[in-house]
Amino acid sequence: MIEDRNRLKNRVHAILAKNGIIDYPNPFTKKGREHLENLDLPEIDKELLNANLSIIDRINKEIKKIDRIIRKPNRITMLYYSQPSPE
């Protein structure tokens, strides 16, 4: 999923570069998203930009969900951490 998200982020940067937009805030932050909304882009590029950003948002949610599951204590991690360390 991380690789997919990186690929989509690269597409966002490519759309901006194609339209001659090289100086902009990080498009994956709230401030950056607000900046993107005010850009005058061709309709197709605006749609592609929004589609890519929407997919990035969904991937971010899935990554967070998986991270929570991984970090949640379970039987195996509890057993591992309860073992005395070798001396």
Beta strands, then each sheet from edge to edge (+ up, - down):
end
